[in-house]
Amino acid sequence: MTQPTKGIDRRQMLAGAGLTAAVAATGGIATAAQAADASAAGWDHECDVLCVGSGAAAGTAAVTALAAGAKVMMVEKMPILGGTTAKSGGVTWIFNHFIFREQGIEDPKADALRYTVRYGYPRQYNPNSPTLGLDENRYRVVEAFYDNGSVAVDHLRELGAVQFKQFRLFQVDKPAPDYADHLPENKVPTGRALEPAVGSGSTQGGGSLASQMHAWLKAKGVPILTRTRVTRLVKDASGRVIGAEATQGDKVIRIKASKGVVFGSGGYSHNVQLCDVHQPAVYGSCSLPGSTGDFIPIAQEAGAMMGNLGLGWRSQVVLGEALKTRGIGLGAFVLPGDSMILVNKYGKRVVNEKRDYNDRTQAHFWYDPAHEEYPNHLMFMLFDQRSIDAFGGAFPFPVNKAEQPHLVEGQTWDEVFAKIDAQLAGWQDRTGGTRLAPEFAANAKQSITNFNAYAKKGVDPEFGRGKYLYDREWHLLFSARRAGTTQPENPYPNNTMHPFAAKGPYYAIVLAPGTLDTAGGPQINANAQVLAANGQPIPGLYAAGNCIAAPTGQAYLGAGGTIGPAVTFGYIAGRHAVSA
């Protein structure tokens, strides 16, 4: 999943929120019984490869398997196709893709792997190790992403299933910089993000990516069943997965898949129980309501080895909105505004406000061992009239203040702070009792004073805001001055920072940690096979996308950092299943 394309209709993003709330209220638990015996009742459907889900991962697997001559079937538990891919911007992050090759840009494998492992596994990274500090299997998975990503994209293009073009930041008309463009290991820091050539730059980005795959499959006669939820696997006497059982309302059906079952069924952001056990905090998610982690108990019953279950693709969310409905329309991706800062419950800045959403959100999780608390558990976005007027409409800033019911407004900072704490008092039973510390007001005012000085000089000595290309160019995209604003262009040396106004009104929005979706689950190998507890592949069982432990670890490598691996390992799964 990537950030939605700028200009997305917020009402479209909110569609299905009520269903999400209903799913979340029950925990969204998928109970997997023991794998069914293949000798039981007959089959309702038969195919070679069964693809579970209908987003980028399952869609690519289905296209690839069908093109290789297999009989394919796709099932989706939701009433609509596309999964969270369809809600995204549809951007696909890929190493060494065809546009680079056409332009003569080299994206060498050794450098690419170092960038991925340094960013995704910083505690394990060892540039002097032949596997860069990873165990053999995880290294081979990262390597498979590099080796197969561009091949997968080329295959989709050649088949006519999906066409791609380079994703560009339209405000500056440049290829998008990676989210860690500044790391020395990143030798090609811009341009790896692709997007669908049809429907790009619009609300149809991810919808186009998914729907093009569906259209291609339907044109070839592939059966695609909605409202069909896989509940358990079917194995033969040798332990090979040869099919699955699924429910359609009250009806149970059996689907034979002689060559394999490929899961691309999404994460578990809307399974409250799993989130409470495995995630540091998830108040809301941009993922579709089907992201309830169905594959985890199914894989466990099949004897799968669990990878890191605590991974997630993270974004800050507006707390008040998430407390009303877990399925939020939009996350606070690239925070808008230049006269804007984030502070914690003590009134102190704790992060570069312009960093990418995945990395920035992780600042919520720092634990203070001296006070046995998470001081950044909630953050408070402080801004002035300039920012809301100049950048209104860039979420979470509203164009009209009435559109943002959780906006706090006051003529003085003290009035704003008092209203923040009043909000927190009403939410404290659901936020671990978070309230503003007694010293919040004094510290927040000092943070604003310090920031004003940094803005005038153009240098943020605390967090380096605006130092790197990512900060500056993504700021231009998400903080484009709105038409009709009376606010002037930022005249200061660093376009991401502008001093706060000397007089109010002032504003605040309470932000909390959320997800685009989780990214933890069973461990796969380089062939996208799900591994058993003994480290050997479970024959006939494959997975890709957010339902597995992310191949890139904690790294959101750039725009499209979730869909790129989903497409790649969907391709690998479809190809291997047919040939195995």
For each residue, the residues with C-beta under 8 A, 3 or more apart:
1: 84 85 87 88 206 286 287 313 516 517 546 562 563
2: 88 89 90 91 93 206 516 559 560 561 562 563
3: 88 89 91 315 331 333 334 357 516 559
4: 8 13 87 88 89 203 205 206 286 330 333
5: 8 89 90 200 201 202 203 205
6: 170 394 477 478 480
7: 202 203
8: 4 5 12 13 203 330
9: 12 13 203
10: 13 14 329 330 395
11: 14 15 329
12: 8 9 15 203
13: 4 8 9 10 87 286 329 330
14: 10 11 17 328 329
15: 11 12
16: 19 20 288 289 327
17: 14 20 21 325 327 328 329
18: 21 22 325
19: 16 22 23 289 327
20: 16 17 23 24 270 288 289 325 326 327
21: 17 18 24 25 325 326 327
22: 18 19 25 26 289
23: 19 20 26 28 270 289 290 292
24: 20 21 27 28 270 271 272 289 326 327
25: 21 22
26: 22 23 29
27: 24 271 272 273
28: 23 24 268 270 271 272 292 293
29: 26 271 273 292 297
30: 229 231 292 293 294 296 297 298
31: 231 297
32: 231 232 297 298 300 301
33: 36 231 232 301
34: 232 301
35: 232 233 234 235 241 301 302
36: 33 40 232 233 234 235 245 254
37: 40 234 235
38: 234 235 236 237 242 243
39:
40: 36 37 234 254
41: 254
42: 254
43: 46 243 254 255 256
44: 253 254 255
45: 73 223 253 254 255 256
46: 43 71 255 256 258
47: 50 70 71 72 73 223 255 256 257 258
48: 65 70 71 72 257 258 259 260 577 578
49: 61 62 65 70 71 72 73 257 259 260 261 262 574 577 578
50: 47 72 73 74 75 243 244 255 257 260 261 262
51: 54 58 59 61 62 65 72 73 74 75 262 264 574
52: 58 74 75 230 244 261 262 263 264 265 295
53: 57 58 74 76 83 263 264 265 266 545 547
54: 51 58 59 74 76 81 82 83 210 214 224 264
55: 58 59 82 83 84 85 86 210 264 266 545 566
56: 59 60 85 92 209 210 213 264 545 563 566 567 570
57: 53 60 61 262 264 543 544 545 546 547 566 567 569 570 573
58: 51 52 53 54 55 61 62 74 83 262 263 264 265 544 545 570
59: 51 54 55 56 62 63 74 85 209 210 213 214 217 264 570
60: 56 57 63 64 152 156 213 544 566 567 570 571 574
61: 49 51 57 58 64 65 262 264 542 544 570 571 573 574 577
62: 49 51 58 59 65 66 72 74 213 217 222 262 574
63: 59 60 66 67 156 159 161 213 216 217 574
64: 60 61 67 68 152 155 570 571 573 574 575 578
65: 48 49 51 61 62 68 70 72 259 262 574 575 577 578
66: 62 63 69 70 72 217 220 222
67: 63 64 155 159
68: 64 65 574 575 578 579
69: 66 578
70: 47 48 49 65 66 259 574 577 578
71: 46 47 48 49
72: 47 48 49 50 51 62 65 66 217 222
73: 45 47 49 50 51 222 223 224 225 255 257
74: 50 51 52 53 54 58 59 62 217 222 223 224 225
75: 50 51 52 224 225 228 229 230 246 255
76: 53 54 80 81 83 224 225 226 227 228 290
77: 226 227 228 229 230 265 290 294
78: 81 83 226 227 288 289 290
79: 226 227
80: 76 86 226
81: 54 76 78 86 210 211 214 224 226
82: 54 55 85 86 87 206 207 210 211 214
83: 53 54 55 58 76 78 86 210 264 265 266 288 290 291
84: 1 55 87 88 206 266 286 287 288 291 516 517 546
85: 1 55 56 59 82 88 90 206 209 210 563 566
86: 55 80 81 82 83 206 207 209 210 211 288
87: 1 4 13 82 84 206 207 286 287 288
88: 1 2 3 4 84 85 91 205 206 516 562 563
89: 2 3 4 5 195 205 206 559 560
90: 2 5 85 195 196 199 200 204 205 206 207 208 209 210 563
91: 2 3 88 167 193 194 195 205 559 560 563
92: 56 153 164 193 194 195 209 560 563 564 567
93: 2 192 193 194 557 558 559 560 561 563 564
94: 97 149 150 152 153 192 194 560 564 567 568
95: 107 109 112 145 146 149 150 192
96: 100 101 107 109 112 146 149 150
97: 94 100 101 149 150 153 164 192 194
98: 101 102 150 153 154 157 164
99: 102 103 165 166 191 194
100: 96 97 103 105 106 107 188 191 192
101: 96 97 98 104 105 150
102: 98 99
103: 99 100
104: 101
105: 100 101 188 191
106: 100 188
107: 95 96 100 111 112 187 188 192
108: 111 112 187
109: 95 96 112 113 143 146 147
110: 113 114
111: 107 108 114 115 185 186 187 188
112: 95 96 107 108 109 115 116 146 187 188
113: 109 110 116 117 132 142 143 146
114: 110 111 117 118 127 132 185
115: 111 112 118 119 180 183 185 186 187 557
116: 112 113 119 120 142 145 146 552 553 555 557
117: 113 114 120 121 124 125 132 133 134 139 142 553
118: 114 115 121 122 125 127 132 183 185
119: 115 116 122 180 183 185 186 552 553 554 555 557
120: 116 117 142 550 552 553 554 555 557
121: 117 118 124 125 132 133 134 138 553 554 555
122: 118 119 125 554
123:
124: 117 121 132 133 134
125: 117 118 121 122 132 133
126: 129 132 133
127: 114 118 132
128:
129: 126 132 133 134
130:
131: 134 135 136 139
132: 113 114 117 118 121 124 125 126 127 129 139
133: 117 121 124 125 126 129
134: 117 121 124 129 131 138 139 142
135: 131 138 139
136: 131 139 140
137: 140 141 523 525 526 531 535
138: 121 134 135 141 142 553
139: 117 131 132 134 135 136 142 143
140: 136 137 143 144 525 526
141: 137 138 144 145 524 525 526 551
142: 113 116 117 120 134 138 139 145 146 551 552
143: 109 113 139 140 146 147 526
144: 140 141 147 148 526 527 551 568 569 572
145: 95 116 141 142 148 149 551 552 564 565 568 569
146: 95 96 109 112 113 116 142 143 149
147: 109 143 144 151
148: 144 145 151 152 568 569 571 572
149: 94 95 96 97 145 146 152 153 564 565 567 568
150: 94 95 96 97 98 101 153 154
151: 147 148 154 155 571
152: 60 64 94 148 149 155 156 567 568 570 571 572
153: 92 94 97 98 149 150 156 157 164 194 567
154: 98 150 151 157 158
155: 64 67 151 152 158 159 571
156: 60 63 152 153 159 161 162 164 213 567 571
157: 98 153 154 160 161 162 163 164
158: 154 155
159: 63 67 155 156 216
160: 157 163 216
161: 63 156 157 212 213 216
162: 156 157 196 209 212 213 216
163: 157 160 196 197 198 212
164: 92 97 98 153 156 157 194 195 196 197
165: 99 194 195 196 197 200
166: 99 175 191 193 194 195
167: 91 175 176 193 194 195 200 559 560
168: 173 174 175 176
169: 172 173 174 175 176 473 474 476 477
170: 6 173 201 477
171: 473 476 477 480
172: 169 473 476 477
173: 168 169 170
174: 168 169 190 473
175: 166 167 168 169 190 191 193
176: 167 168 169 190 191 193 473 474 558 559
177: 181 189 190 469 470 473 474 558
178: 181 186 189 190 192 470 557 558
179: 356 358 359 470 556 557 558 559 561
180: 115 119 183 186 359 470 555 557
181: 177 178 186 189 190 468 469 470
182: 186 189 467 468 469 470
183: 115 118 119 180 186
184:
185: 111 114 115 118 119
186: 111 115 119 178 180 181 182 183 189
187: 107 108 111 112 115
188: 100 105 106 107 111 112 191 192
189: 177 178 181 182 186 469
190: 174 175 176 177 178 181 469
191: 99 100 105 166 175 176 188
192: 93 94 95 97 100 107 178 188 557 558
193: 91 92 93 166 167 175 176 558 559 560
194: 91 92 93 94 97 99 153 164 165 166 167 560
195: 89 90 91 92 164 165 166 167 200 201 205 560
196: 90 162 163 164 165 199 200 205 208 209 212
197: 163 164 165 200
198: 163 204 208 212
199: 90 196 202 204 205 207 208 209 211
200: 5 90 165 167 195 196 197 205 208
201: 5 170 195 205
202: 5 7 199 205
203: 4 5 7 8 9 12 207
204: 90 198 199 207 208 211
205: 4 5 88 89 90 91 195 196 199 200 201 202 208 209
206: 1 2 4 82 84 85 86 87 88 89 90 209 210 563
207: 82 86 87 90 199 203 204 210 211
208: 90 196 198 199 200 204 205 211 212
209: 56 59 85 86 90 92 162 196 199 205 206 212 213 563
210: 54 55 56 59 81 82 83 85 86 90 206 207 213 214
211: 81 82 86 199 204 207 208 214 215
212: 161 162 163 196 198 208 209 215 216
213: 56 59 60 62 63 156 161 162 209 210 216 217
214: 54 59 81 82 210 211 217 218 224
215: 211 212 218 219
216: 63 159 160 161 162 212 213 219 220
217: 59 62 63 66 72 74 213 214 220 222 224
218: 214 215 221 222 224
219: 215 216
220: 66 216 217
221: 218
222: 62 66 72 73 74 217 218
223: 45 47 73 74
224: 54 73 74 75 76 81 214 217 218
225: 73 74 75 76 228 248
226: 76 77 78 79 80 81
227: 76 77 78 79 248 249
228: 75 76 77 225 246 247 248 253
229: 30 75 77 246 247 248 294
230: 52 75 77 244 245 246 261 263 265 294 298
231: 30 31 32 33 244 245 246 247 252 294 298
232: 32 33 34 35 36 244 245 298 301
233: 35 36 241 243 244 245 261 298 301 302 541
234: 35 36 37 38 40 241 242 243 244 245 254 256
235: 35 36 37 38 238 239 240 241 242 302 540
236: 38 239 240 242
237: 38
238: 235 539
239: 235 236 538 539
240: 235 236 539 540
241: 35 233 234 235 244 257 260 261 302 538 539 540 541
242: 38 234 235 236 256 257 258 540
243: 38 43 50 233 234 254 255 256 257 258 261
244: 50 52 230 231 232 233 234 241 254 255 257 261
245: 36 230 231 232 233 234 252 253 254 255
246: 75 228 229 230 231 252 253 254 255
247: 228 229 231 250 251 252 253
248: 225 227 228 229 251 253
249: 227
250: 247
251: 247 248
252: 231 245 246 247
253: 44 45 228 245 246 247 248
254: 36 40 41 42 43 44 45 234 243 244 245 246
255: 43 44 45 46 47 50 73 75 243 244 245 246
256: 43 45 46 47 234 242 243
257: 47 48 49 50 73 241 242 243 244 260 261 540
258: 46 47 48 242 243
259: 48 49 65 70 540 577 578 580
260: 48 49 50 241 257 540 541 542 573 576 577 580
261: 49 50 52 230 233 241 243 244 257 540 541 542
262: 49 50 51 52 57 58 61 62 65 528 542 543 544 570 573 574 577
263: 52 53 58 230 295 298 299 530 541 542 543 544 547
264: 51 52 53 54 55 56 57 58 59 61 83 543 544 545 547 566 570
265: 52 53 58 77 83 230 290 294 295 545 547
266: 53 55 83 84 287 288 290 291 517 545 546 547
267: 287 291 293 312 515 517 518 519 520 521 546 547
268: 28 271 274 275 291 292 293 296 518 520 521
269: 275 282 285 287 291 312 515 517 518
270: 20 23 24 28 285 287 289 290 291 292 326 327
271: 24 27 28 29 268 274 275 291 292 293
272: 24 27 28 275 276 326
273: 27 29 276 277
274: 268 271 277 278 279 293 296 309 518
275: 268 269 271 272 278 279 282 518
276: 272 273 279
277: 273 274
278: 274 275 309 310 518 520
279: 274 275 276 282 310 312 515 518
280: 310 364 365 513
281: 364 365 377 512 513
282: 269 275 279 285 312 513 514 515 518
283: 317 319 322 323 326 512 513 514
284: 317 321 322 325 326 327 328 331 512 514
285: 269 270 282 291 317 326 327 328 514 515 516 517
286: 1 4 13 84 87 315 328 329 330 331 514 515 516 517
287: 1 84 87 266 267 269 270 291 327 515 516 517 546
288: 16 20 78 83 84 86 87 266 291 327
289: 16 19 20 22 23 24 78 270 292 327
290: 23 76 77 78 83 265 266 270
291: 83 84 266 267 268 269 270 271 285 287 288 517 518 546
292: 23 28 29 30 268 270 271 289
293: 28 30 267 268 271 274 296 297 518 521 547
294: 30 77 229 230 231 265 297 298
295: 52 263 265 298 299 521 522 543 547 548
296: 30 268 274 293 299 300 306 309 521 522 547
297: 29 30 31 32 293 294 300 301
298: 30 32 230 231 232 233 263 294 295 301 302
299: 263 295 296 302 304 306 521 522 530 541 543
300: 32 296 297 303 304 306
301: 32 33 34 35 232 233 297 298
302: 35 233 235 241 298 299 530 532 538 541
303: 300 532 533 538
304: 299 300 522 523 530 531 532 533 538 541
305: 522 523 530 531 532 533 534 535
306: 296 299 300 309 521 522 523 549
307: 520 521 522 523 524 548 549
308: 311 520 549 550 553
309: 274 278 296 306 520 521 549
310: 278 279 280 520
311: 308 518 519 520 549 550 553 554
312: 267 269 279 282 515 517 518 519 520
313: 1 358 515 516 517 518 519 546 556 561 562
314: 357 358 361 362 513 514 515 516
315: 3 286 331 332 333 357 358 361 514 515 516
316: 331 332 335 357 360 361 364 379 511 512 513 514
317: 283 284 285 321 322 328 331 332 511 512 513 514
318: 321 322 328 332 396 404 406 509 510 511 512
319: 283 322 323 378 406 427 431 510 511 512
320: 323 324 405 406 423 427 510
321: 284 317 318 324 325 328 329 406
322: 283 284 317 318 319 325 326 328 512 514
323: 283 319 320 427 430
324: 320 321
325: 17 18 20 21 284 321 322 328
326: 20 21 24 270 272 283 284 285 322
327: 16 17 19 20 21 24 270 284 285 287 288 289
328: 14 17 284 285 286 317 318 321 322 325 331 514
329: 10 11 13 14 17 286 321
330: 4 8 10 13 286 333 395 396
331: 3 284 286 315 316 317 328 357 514 516
332: 315 316 317 318 335 357 381 395 396 511
333: 3 4 315 330 357 395 478
334: 3 354 356 357 474 475 477 478 479
335: 316 332 340 342 353 354 360 381 478
336: 340 387 391 394 395 396 397 478 479
337: 340 383 387 388 390 391 394 397 479
338: 386 387 390 455 475 479 490 495 496 497 498
339: 383 384 386 387 455 497 498 499 500 501
340: 335 336 337 353 381 382 383 387
341: 349 353 381 382 383 447 448 451
342: 335 349 350 351 353 379 380 381 382 511
343: 346 347 348 349 350 379 380 382 440 443 444 447
344: 347 348 350 375 376 378 379 380
345: 375 376 377 378 380 434 435 436 437 440
346: 343 375 437 439 440 443
347: 343 344 436 437 439 440 441 442 443 444 445 446 447
348: 343 344 443 444 447
349: 341 342 343 353 447 450 451 462 463
350: 342 343 344 363 366 375 376 379
351: 342 355 360 363 376 379 463
352: 355 360 460 463 464 465 471
353: 335 340 341 342 349 360 463 465
354: 334 335 465 466 470 471 474 475 496
355: 351 352 359 360 470 471
356: 179 334 359 360 470 474 556
357: 3 314 315 316 331 332 333 334 360 361 516 556
358: 179 313 314 315 361 362 556 561
359: 179 180 355 356 362 556
360: 316 335 351 352 353 355 356 357 363
361: 314 315 316 357 358 364 513 514
362: 314 358 359 365 554
363: 350 351 360 366 376 379
364: 280 281 316 361 374 376 377 378 379 512 513
365: 280 281 362 374 376 513
366: 350 363 374 375 376
367: 373 374
368: 371 372 373 374 375
369: 372
370:
371: 368 375
372: 368 369
373: 367 368 377
374: 364 365 366 367 368 377 432
375: 344 345 346 350 366 368 371
376: 344 345 350 351 363 364 365 366 379
377: 281 345 364 373 374 431 432 434 512 513
378: 319 344 345 364 424 431 434 510 511 512
379: 316 342 343 344 350 351 363 364 376 510 511 512
380: 342 343 344 345 420 444 508 509 510 511
381: 332 335 340 341 342 396 508 509 510 511
382: 340 341 342 343 413 416 444 448 506 507 508
383: 337 339 340 341 387 388 397 500 506 507 508
384: 339 387 388 500 501 504 505 506 507
385: 388 389 501 504 505 506 507
386: 338 339 389 390 487 498 501
387: 336 337 338 339 340 383 384 390 391 397 498 507
388: 337 383 384 385 391 392 397 398 401 507
389: 385 386 392 485 486 487
390: 337 338 386 387 479 481 482 485 487
391: 336 337 387 388 394 397 479 480 481 482
392: 388 389 397 398 399 400 482 485
393: 397 398 399 482
394: 6 336 337 391 397 478 479 480 482
395: 10 330 332 333 336
396: 318 330 332 336 381 404 509
397: 336 337 383 387 388 391 392 393 394 404
398: 388 392 393 401 402 403 404 407
399: 392 393 403 482
400: 392 403
401: 388 398 404 407 409
402: 398 405
403: 398 399 400
404: 318 396 397 398 401 407 509
405: 320 402
406: 318 319 320 321 423 509 510
407: 398 401 404 507 508 509
408: 416 419 420 423 507 508 509 510
409: 401 416 419 505 506 507
410: 413 414 415 416 417 418 419 504 505 506 507
411: 415 504 505 506
412: 415 416 504 506
413: 382 410 416 417 441 444 445 448 504 506
414: 410 417 418 441
415: 410 411 412 418 419 504
416: 382 408 409 410 412 413 419 420 506 507 508
417: 410 413 414 420 421 436 440 441 444 508
418: 410 414 415 421 422
419: 408 409 410 415 416 422 423 508
420: 380 408 416 417 423 424 436 508 510
421: 417 418 424 425 435 436 440
422: 418 419 425 426
423: 320 406 408 419 420 426 427 510
424: 378 420 421 427 428 431 434 435 436 510
425: 421 422 428 435
426: 422 423
427: 319 320 323 423 424 430 431 434
428: 424 425 431 432 433 434 435
429: 433
430: 323 427
431: 319 377 378 424 427 428 434 512
432: 374 377 428
433: 428 429
434: 345 377 378 424 427 428 431
435: 345 421 424 425 428
436: 345 347 417 420 421 424 440 441
437: 345 346 347 440 443
438:
439: 346 347 442 443
440: 343 345 346 347 417 421 436 437 443 444
441: 347 413 414 417 436 444 445
442: 347 439 445 446
443: 343 346 347 348 437 439 440 446 447
444: 343 347 348 380 382 413 417 440 441 447 448
445: 347 413 441 442 448 449
446: 347 442 443 449 450
447: 341 343 347 348 349 443 444 450 451
448: 341 382 413 444 445 451 452 500
449: 445 446 452 453
450: 349 446 447 453 454 462
451: 341 349 447 448 454 455 460 497 499 500
452: 448 449 455 456 499 500
453: 449 450 456 457
454: 450 451 457 458 459 460 461 462 465 497
455: 338 339 451 452 458 492 494 497 498 499
456: 452 453 492 499
457: 453 454 493
458: 454 455 466 492 493 494 497
459: 454 493 494
460: 352 451 454 463 464 465 466 467 494 497
461: 454
462: 349 450 454
463: 349 351 352 353 460
464: 352 460 467 468
465: 352 353 354 454 460 471 494 496 497
466: 354 458 460 471 472 475 494 495 496 497
467: 182 460 464 471
468: 181 182 464 471 472
469: 177 181 182 189 190 472 473
470: 177 178 179 180 181 182 354 355 356 473 474
471: 352 354 355 465 466 467 468 474 475 496
472: 466 468 469 475 476 494 495 496
473: 169 171 172 174 176 177 469 470 476 477
474: 169 176 177 334 354 356 470 471 477 478
475: 334 338 354 466 471 472 478 479 495 496
476: 169 171 172 472 473 479 480 495
477: 6 169 170 171 172 334 473 474 480
478: 6 333 334 335 336 394 474 475
479: 334 336 337 338 390 391 394 475 476 496
480: 6 171 391 394 476 477
481: 390 391 485 487 489
482: 390 391 392 393 394 399 485
483:
484:
485: 389 390 392 481 482
486: 389
487: 386 389 390 481
488: 491
489: 481
490: 338 495 498
491: 488
492: 455 456 458 495 497 498 499
493: 457 458 459
494: 455 458 459 460 465 466 472 497
495: 338 466 472 475 476 490 492
496: 338 354 465 466 471 472 475 479
497: 338 339 451 454 455 458 460 465 466 492 494
498: 338 339 386 387 455 490 492
499: 339 451 452 455 456 492
500: 339 383 384 448 451 452 506
501: 339 384 385 386 504 506
502:
503:
504: 384 385 410 411 412 413 415 501
505: 384 385 409 410 411
506: 382 383 384 385 409 410 411 412 413 416 500 501
507: 382 383 384 385 387 388 407 408 409 410 416
508: 380 381 382 383 407 408 416 417 419 420
509: 318 380 381 396 404 406 407 408
510: 318 319 320 378 379 380 381 406 408 420 423 424
511: 316 317 318 319 332 342 378 379 380 381
512: 281 283 284 316 317 318 319 322 364 377 378 379 431
513: 280 281 282 283 314 316 317 361 364 365 377
514: 282 283 284 285 286 314 315 316 317 322 328 331 361
515: 267 269 279 282 285 286 287 312 313 314 315 518
516: 1 2 3 84 88 285 286 287 313 314 315 331 357 562
517: 1 84 266 267 269 285 286 287 291 312 313 546 562
518: 267 268 269 274 275 278 279 282 291 293 311 312 313 515 521 546
519: 267 311 312 313 546 549 550 562
520: 267 268 278 307 308 309 310 311 312 549 550
521: 267 268 293 295 296 299 306 307 309 518 543 546 547 548 549
522: 295 296 299 304 305 306 307 530 531 543 547 548 549
523: 137 304 305 306 307 530 531 548 549
524: 141 307 527 528 529 530 531 542 543 544 548 549 551 569
525: 137 140 141 528 529 531 537
526: 137 140 141 143 144 572
527: 144 524 537 542 572 573 576
528: 262 524 525 542 543 544 569 570 572 573 576
529: 524 525 537 538 541 542 573 576
530: 263 299 302 304 305 522 523 524 537 538 541 542 543 548
531: 137 304 305 522 523 524 525 535 536 537 538
532: 302 303 304 305 535 536 537 538
533: 303 304 305
534: 305
535: 137 305 531 532
536: 531 532
537: 525 527 529 530 531 532 541
538: 239 241 302 303 304 529 530 531 532 541
539: 238 239 240 241 580
540: 235 240 241 242 257 259 260 261 577 580
541: 233 241 260 261 263 299 302 304 529 530 537 538
542: 61 260 261 262 263 524 527 528 529 530 573 576 577
543: 57 262 263 264 295 299 521 522 524 528 530 547 548 569 573
544: 57 58 60 61 262 263 264 524 528 547 548 565 566 568 569 570 572 573
545: 53 55 56 57 58 264 265 266 548 562 565 566 569 570
546: 1 57 84 266 267 287 291 313 517 518 519 521 550 562 566
547: 53 57 263 264 265 266 267 293 295 296 521 522 543 544
548: 295 307 521 522 523 524 530 543 544 545 551 569
549: 306 307 308 309 311 519 520 521 522 523 524
550: 120 308 311 519 520 546 553 554 565
551: 141 142 144 145 524 548 565 569
552: 116 119 120 142 145 555 556 557 561 565
553: 116 117 119 120 121 138 308 311 550
554: 119 120 121 122 311 362 550
555: 116 119 120 121 180 552 561
556: 179 313 356 357 358 359 552 561 562
557: 93 115 116 119 120 178 179 180 192 552 561 564
558: 93 176 177 178 179 192 193 561
559: 2 3 89 91 93 167 176 179 193
560: 2 89 91 92 93 94 167 193 194 195 563 564
561: 2 93 179 313 358 552 555 556 557 558 564 565
562: 1 2 88 313 516 517 519 545 546 556 565 566
563: 1 2 56 85 88 90 91 92 93 206 209 560 566 567
564: 92 93 94 145 149 557 560 561 567 568
565: 145 149 544 545 550 551 552 561 562 568 569
566: 55 56 57 60 85 264 544 545 546 562 563 569 570
567: 56 57 60 92 94 149 152 153 156 563 564 570 571
568: 94 144 145 148 149 152 544 564 565 571 572
569: 57 144 145 148 524 528 543 544 545 548 551 565 566 572 573
570: 56 57 58 59 60 61 64 152 262 264 528 544 545 566 567 573 574
571: 60 61 64 148 151 152 155 156 567 568 574 575
572: 144 148 152 526 527 528 544 568 569 575 576
573: 57 61 64 260 262 527 528 529 542 543 544 569 570 576 577
574: 49 51 60 61 62 63 64 65 68 70 262 570 571 577 578
575: 64 65 68 571 572 578 579
576: 260 527 528 529 542 572 573 579 580
577: 48 49 61 65 70 259 260 262 540 542 573 574 580
578: 48 49 64 65 68 69 70 259 574 575
579: 68 575 576
580: 259 260 539 540 576 577
